[in-house]
Amino acid sequence: MSDANKALIRRALETMNEHDASAFFELCPDCTYHSSATGELKGEPFRKFFTTAMAAFPDFRVTVQDQISERDKVVTRYVMSGTHRGEFMGIAPTGKQITLSGLCLDRIVKGKIVEEWDEWDCLSMMRQLGMAPPTKVEAKVAAQTWWKSGASAPRCDAPTPSISKLHNSAVHRKENIMNITPKAIPGT
């Protein structure tokens, strides 16, 4: 049964790679989907989420890295990638390529996926789409690359999105945050 269950999950992922929503939903017609990014989805909200994801990333691709199966459950470690061409989770298309990893646990009953717990790296996706700031390591590497390149300094008078958000906050307006001036960049 374990090999058949693993094959079922691989087939479901293949249907997603093929953007065959009807074949995908045939394999999981009454699935309850759990994810920290979406909460619990079932029925029409589940269908809408996956249909929207496939449309937003028309070159969406999932690659299985590893699978473990026992009794009625299959754990799959995967990498997914795609180009953001349509609205997804309220984010307008950016045209940016994303690659992220995830891990899902599927429960199978009578040859159908009835429940899935899926955890994928949503923060990495947000960073790659430009919706979240880079990690400290990414920022440090970018700064070192800029410094070594000898390129002219970036403009310091333009507010960054994070400063703009602080400025628009009523709490920080009271503190008159706009009186803060950016620190000088060495070598400019």
C-alpha positions as CSV (number, residue, x, y, z in Angstrom):
1,M,0.0,0.0,0.0
2,S,2.9,2.4,0.8
3,D,4.2,2.4,-2.8
4,A,0.7,2.9,-4.2
5,N,0.1,5.8,-1.9
6,K,3.5,7.4,-2.9
7,A,2.6,6.9,-6.6
8,L,-0.8,8.6,-6.0
9,I,0.9,11.7,-4.5
10,R,3.4,11.8,-7.4
11,R,0.5,11.6,-9.8
12,A,-1.3,14.5,-8.1
13,L,1.9,16.6,-8.4
14,E,2.3,15.6,-12.0
15,T,-1.3,16.9,-12.7
16,M,-0.3,20.2,-11.1
17,N,2.8,20.4,-13.3
18,E,0.6,19.7,-16.3
19,H,-1.9,22.4,-15.1
20,D,-4.6,19.8,-15.3
21,A,-6.9,21.0,-12.6
22,S,-9.7,18.5,-13.3
23,A,-7.4,15.5,-13.1
24,F,-5.9,17.0,-9.9
25,F,-9.3,17.4,-8.2
26,E,-10.3,13.9,-9.3
27,L,-7.5,12.6,-7.0
28,C,-8.6,14.7,-4.1
29,P,-12.3,15.5,-4.5
30,D,-13.1,16.0,-0.8
31,C,-9.7,17.0,0.5
32,T,-9.2,19.2,3.5
33,Y,-6.1,21.3,3.0
34,H,-4.2,22.7,6.0
35,S,-1.4,25.3,5.7
36,S,-0.1,28.1,7.9
37,A,-0.2,30.3,4.8
38,T,-3.9,29.7,4.0
39,G,-5.4,28.1,7.1
40,E,-7.8,25.2,6.5
41,L,-9.4,25.0,3.1
42,K,-12.1,22.6,1.9
43,G,-14.5,22.4,-1.0
44,E,-14.7,25.5,-3.2
45,P,-12.1,27.5,-1.3
46,F,-9.6,24.6,-1.7
47,R,-10.4,24.4,-5.5
48,K,-10.1,28.2,-5.9
49,F,-6.7,28.3,-4.1
50,F,-5.1,25.7,-6.3
51,T,-6.7,27.0,-9.5
52,T,-5.5,30.5,-8.7
53,A,-2.0,29.2,-7.9
54,M,-1.8,27.3,-11.2
55,A,-3.0,30.4,-13.1
56,A,-0.7,32.8,-11.2
57,F,2.4,30.7,-12.0
58,P,1.8,29.3,-15.5
59,D,5.1,27.5,-15.6
60,F,4.6,26.2,-12.0
61,R,6.7,23.1,-11.4
62,V,6.9,20.8,-8.4
63,T,9.9,18.4,-8.0
64,V,9.8,15.6,-5.4
65,Q,13.0,15.5,-3.4
66,D,12.0,12.7,-1.0
67,Q,9.0,10.6,0.1
68,I,8.2,8.4,3.1
69,S,5.0,6.4,3.4
70,E,3.5,4.5,6.2
71,R,0.0,3.0,6.4
72,D,-2.4,5.7,5.1
73,K,0.0,8.7,5.1
74,V,2.7,10.0,2.8
75,V,5.3,12.6,3.6
76,T,6.7,14.4,0.6
77,R,9.6,16.9,0.6
78,Y,9.5,19.0,-2.5
79,V,10.8,22.1,-4.4
80,M,8.5,24.2,-6.4
81,S,9.3,27.0,-8.8
82,G,7.5,29.3,-11.3
83,T,7.2,32.7,-12.7
84,H,4.7,35.1,-11.0
85,R,2.4,36.1,-13.9
86,G,-1.0,36.5,-12.2
87,E,-2.4,37.7,-8.9
88,F,-1.7,35.3,-6.0
89,M,-2.7,35.7,-2.4
90,G,-3.4,39.4,-3.1
91,I,-0.1,40.1,-4.7
92,A,-0.2,41.6,-8.2
93,P,2.0,39.9,-10.9
94,T,5.7,40.7,-10.6
95,G,7.1,38.7,-13.4
96,K,9.7,37.3,-10.9
97,Q,10.9,33.7,-10.8
98,I,10.5,32.0,-7.4
99,T,11.9,28.7,-6.1
100,L,11.0,27.4,-2.6
101,S,10.9,24.3,-0.6
102,G,8.1,22.6,1.2
103,L,7.0,19.5,3.1
104,C,3.5,18.0,3.0
105,L,1.8,15.1,4.8
106,D,-1.1,13.5,2.9
107,R,-3.7,11.1,4.2
108,I,-5.1,8.7,1.7
109,V,-8.4,6.7,1.9
110,K,-9.6,4.3,-0.8
111,G,-7.1,5.7,-3.4
112,K,-8.0,9.4,-2.8
113,I,-6.2,12.2,-1.0
114,V,-8.6,13.2,1.8
115,E,-6.4,15.5,3.9
116,E,-3.1,17.4,3.4
117,W,-0.9,19.3,5.8
118,D,1.4,21.5,3.6
119,E,4.1,23.7,4.9
120,W,6.0,25.7,2.3
121,D,8.4,28.6,2.7
122,C,6.0,31.5,2.3
123,L,8.5,34.0,3.7
124,S,11.0,33.0,1.0
125,M,8.3,33.5,-1.6
126,M,7.5,36.9,-0.3
127,R,11.2,37.9,-0.3
128,Q,11.7,36.6,-3.9
129,L,8.6,38.6,-5.0
130,G,10.0,41.7,-3.3
131,M,7.2,41.8,-0.7
132,A,9.4,41.2,2.3
133,P,12.9,42.6,3.2
134,P,15.9,40.4,2.5
135,T,17.6,38.4,5.3
136,K,20.5,40.0,7.1
137,V,22.8,37.7,5.2
138,E,21.3,38.6,1.8
139,A,21.5,42.3,2.6
140,K,25.2,42.0,3.8
141,V,26.1,40.1,0.6
142,A,24.4,42.8,-1.6
143,A,26.2,45.6,0.3
144,Q,29.6,43.8,-0.1
145,T,28.9,43.2,-3.8
146,W,28.0,46.9,-4.2
147,W,31.0,48.1,-2.3
148,K,33.4,45.9,-4.3
149,S,31.8,47.0,-7.6
150,G,32.8,50.6,-7.2
151,A,29.3,51.7,-8.4
152,S,28.0,55.0,-7.4
153,A,26.1,55.1,-4.1
154,P,22.4,54.5,-4.0
155,R,20.2,57.5,-3.4
156,C,19.8,58.0,0.3
157,D,17.2,60.7,0.1
158,A,14.4,58.4,-1.2
159,P,12.5,56.8,1.5
160,T,12.5,53.0,1.6
161,P,9.2,51.1,1.8
162,S,9.9,50.3,5.5
163,I,10.5,54.0,6.4
164,S,7.4,55.0,4.4
165,K,5.3,52.5,6.4
166,L,6.7,53.9,9.6
167,H,6.0,57.4,8.4
168,N,2.4,56.5,7.7
169,S,1.9,55.0,11.1
170,A,0.1,57.3,13.5
171,V,2.4,56.2,16.4
172,H,5.5,57.2,14.6
173,R,4.1,60.4,13.1
174,K,3.8,61.6,16.7
175,E,7.5,60.9,17.2
176,N,8.2,62.9,14.0
177,I,10.3,60.2,12.4
178,M,10.7,62.1,9.2
179,N,13.3,64.3,11.0
180,I,15.7,61.3,11.0
181,T,18.3,61.7,8.2
182,P,20.0,58.7,6.6
183,K,23.5,57.9,7.7
184,A,26.2,58.8,5.1
185,I,27.5,56.0,3.1
186,P,31.3,55.6,3.3
187,G,33.2,56.7,0.2
188,T,30.5,59.0,-1.1
